[in-house]
Amino acid sequence: MWLLVGLGNPGPKYQSTRHNIGFQVIDRLASRAGASPSRAKLGAEITEGRLGGERVLLCKPMEFMNVSGQAVVRAARFWKIAPAQTVVVHDELDVAFGRLKLAGSGGHGGHNGLRSIIAESGTSDFARVRFGISRPPAGWDAADYVLADFTAAERAALPELEERAAAAVEAIVGGGLTAAMNRFNGKATNGKATTPGDGA
């Protein structure tokens, strides 16, 4: 069984913000996985389905970002899912909008959700799908930027990019991280992510 986590903040105030892109991707994955209706459990919204021939647990922590690791660790322990079978989807300031960056471990890079997961679990050895949101424009505080809505142009591109991120998670589950990295760790062109296999 795999644990697929999308990071975000609960409540309608944050629903469409950059910091909540992890939630949006999990919603796409739930559709792909034919998931059961979500239910509140262990401080998260939890649903189950199948992706890539594997059983998956989809998790959206319903505690705020800086403590979201608590719900993630509760779910992992309850279902006995190892870090090696965990994928976390989150926004990434240091990746251009429209680009994905997959990795198998690493630090938190200043992301409070990752910081919380690492602190609560005692490990950083879980897969990440970083969804690029770009650095804020001059004069913007990073905290204000991630908690703001996407621009109109970005919103228009999001459905395709969210589906691509969901496909990247499914590729990790079905074929392993290395193959998924080779396929999805591409550059962004005109707001769309491309990979070497796509002619980049």
N, C-alpha and C positions, 0 to 999 in steps of 0.2 A: 504494500500500500504506500502511496505517495501523499505527502502533505504539501499542498499548494497554497501559498499565503499571498494575499494582496494587502499592501500597507495603505493606510489612509486614516482619516479622522471620522468619527461617527457624527451623524446629524445632517440635516438639510443645508445648514450653513456652509459646510465644506464639500458638499456633494460633487460640484463641478470644478473644484480647484485642482491645480497642478499636483498638489501633494496627494491627491486621492486617485491618481491614475492606476494604482495597484488594485483598488476596488473595482474599477471599470474593467480591467483585464480579467479579473476573477469572474465577473458577470459574464463576459464573453466565453470563458472556459466552461462555466456552468451550462451554457447553452450547447457548446460542443460536446460536453460529457453526458448529455441527457440527464442532468443532475436532479436529484430529489428536491422538493421544496426546502428552502433553508430554514434552520431552526436556531434559536438562541441557546447556546451551550458553552460553558466554561469561559464566558466573557467574550464570545465571538459569535458571528453568524457562520454556521457550519452547514455544508451540504455535501452529498456524496454522489459519485458517478464513475464513469470509466473513460479513460483516454489512452490511446496507444496500446490498447489491450490490457491496461493496468487499472486496478481500482484506485481511485483518488479521493482525497478529502480536501474540499475547498474551504478555505478559512479567511474570513475578514474580521480581524480583531475589532471589537466594539468599545475598546478602551482607547484613550487618546494615544497619539503616535509615540510619545516619549515613554509610555508604559505598555506598548502593544506586545512586547516580548513575553509578558506574563501569560496572555491568552495563547500565544503560539506554543509556549512550552507546556502549558496545561494540555493542549490538544495533542501535542507530540507524545507526551507521557501517557495520556489516556488511551490513545490508539497504538502506543508502542511503535512509533515511527522514528527512525534514526535520522540524524542530520543529513546523512548521505542520500536520503530519500525525500529531502525537503527542498522546495524551490520557493524563493521569495521574489515577488515582483514589486518594484518600487520606482519612484521618480528619481532622476539623476541630473543634478545641475551641471556636472562636468561632461555631459554627453549632449551633442547637438540635438535639437528637436527633430524627431523623425528617425532617429537612429536607436538601435538596440545594442547593448553590450552585455553579453553573457559571461559569467565567470563562476568558478567552482568554490571560491573562498575569498578571503580578503578582509580588510578592516571595514569600519563603518563609514569612513569618508565624511564624517560630520552629519550623517543622516540619523536622526533621532530614533527612527523605527529600527534600523539595523543595530544601532547602539544598544537599544533595549533588548533585542533578541540575543545579541552576543553576550550581554551581561547576564541575562536570565538563564541562558542555556550553557554558558561556559565554553562555547565553541563558535568559531567563524566558518567552520567547514560545512557550509550548505550552499547550494547553487543560488545564483542571483540572476534575474533578468532585469537589467537596468533600462528603464524607459527614458530616453533623453528629453529633457525639457529646456535645455540651454541655460546659460548664465543670465541673470537679470540685466536689463538695460542699465546704463549709467544712472546713478542716483537712486536706484531701487535697493532697498534692504532685502537680503536673500530670504529672510523669514516672511516678509510681506509678499514677496514674489511667489513663493511656493504656495501660499494660502490665498492667492488671487486666481481668478478664472483664466482659462486660456483665452487668447485673442480669437477674434472671429475667424481669421484665416487658419489658425491652429485647430479650432473646433471643426472646421470643414474637413480637415485632414485626419482627424482623430479616428473615425470609424475604421478606416483601412489600417491605420497604425496599431490600433488596439487589437484588431484581428491578427495582425502580424505578430504582435507580442504573445497573443494566445497560442498561435501556431508554434512559436519558439518554445513555450512551456511544454506543449504537447510533444514536440520533437525531443526534448530532454527526457520526458517520461518514456516515450516509445523507442528511442534510438540512442540515448546516452548524451551526455553533455558535450563531448568532443565533437561529435557529428553536428550537433545543434549549433555549437560555436562556429564551426566552419561554414554553416549555412546562413546564419543570421547576424554574425558580427560584421556587418557591412557599413558603408558610409551612407549619409543622407544626401539626396539630390532633389532639389526643388520640393522639399518638404516630405519626400517619400524615401523610405529606407530601401537601399539596394544592397545586393551582395555580389561577390565575384561571379556566382552562378547566374545572376540576373543581368550580367553584362557590365558591371561596374568596373 
